[in-house]
Amino acid sequence: MKHILLIAVLLAALSCRSHEEAVQVRFDDKASSIAEFVDKIQLIPLETDSVHILGENPELLIADTSFVVSDWQNGNIFRYSLQGHFLNQIGQRGNGPFEFLSIDGLSYEDSVVTVFSYPDKKLRYGLDGKQILECRIGDLGMFSFSYGDKALTYYRYGAGVDYRAAILDSTGVTTRFLKDPNSNKVFNFMPLTPPIAKSNGVFLLDPFNTTVYEFDNNDIKPHISFNLRPYAVDDSYYKFDNPAEAAGYLFSQDYAYINKYAEGTHIKVVEIILNKQGVGKPYNGICYDGNWHWFSFGDFNSMGLSFKTVSSDDIVYLLFSPEDIDKFPEELKEFVINKDCLQDLAADSNYVLAKLYLRTH
């Protein structure tokens, strides 16, 4: 979590555009406070014990009437009730049957949790952790997402291929997307964002690409673009043959990229990151009623506030560590409807799930 905290972006209110026309981002200091867009906040502490403490950067899935949280650091997948009570573990790290060496993709559909583990494992479990299926699929990328009996996989720069995404079945690659003859020359220095589930597909964020893509109906197409000039990464970055030279060029620049993007029924939420002289903080934007509004979390430099999931009913789900809660801005505390949670947390408590209800008008 800490290694991303050095980046910032300053944004102003802009109109919402279709994906054919990029949303013009202005990098200035006129962003509003998040408090202007919050209706209420509900905190749900995840049950704490010595075994089920989550590591850094956990990811969240909403699975019907429960939450599935993947701990990429420790290789754990835990399921919690809507009240935060631990229900069961799903799979475990290892090299045996129905075990995974790493979590390189996690998705949920029709009461089934699918886990991908590099280099070639696809595992399926019931919500209760019951083992359903294990098979091998070659050529998995850095992240994969279950697509019926196939897999949508996502490759990092420097993976030795000239495309960023592909559909895989038991015979290997079937369709390739986002081809770029230069993009296989450099190592990807920024972490990929896992595919973000939408109602009938997923969103893909390609590092340094100013366009958010959507995968739907067996196809990948542009969904929405953001104009990041003057901080968009120049095409010359992709033309280096030597990774060290590419890194030196990139880190000598001020650059911006799209870190998160999600949609509910009525809202769109984006997180734009600006790396300016190696110092900064994240800012976010929300689009409703046809307009983009840009906001910050003030001096609270926690990526815990970086949204993880937006539900169909427009609730933003966030994950906070105990130290995040200690730094919770006073202006946001006023919106917490169960403030007792703020006093009951200890330094060794588990993560806290926050339901952020945003105003949509």
Buried (B, 14 or more C-beta within 10 A) or exposed (E): BEEBBBBBBBBBBBEBBEBEEBBBBEBEEEBBBBBEBBEBBBBBBBBBEEEBBBEBBBBBBBBEEBBBBBBBEEBBBBBBBEEBEBBBBBBEBEEEEBBBEBBBBBBBEEEBBBBBBBEEBBBBBEBEBEEEEBEEBEBBBBBBBBBEEBBBBBBBBBBEBBBBBBBBBEEEBEBBBBEBEBBBBBBBBBEBBBBBBBEEBBBBBBBBBBBBBBBBEEEBEEBBBBBBEEBBBEEEBBBBEEBEEBBEBBEEEEBBBBBBBBBBEBBBBBBBBBBBEEEBBBBBBBBBEEEBBBBBBBEBBBBBBBBBBBEEEBBBBBBBBBEBBEBBBEBBEEBBEEEEBBEEBEEEBBBBBBBBBBBBE
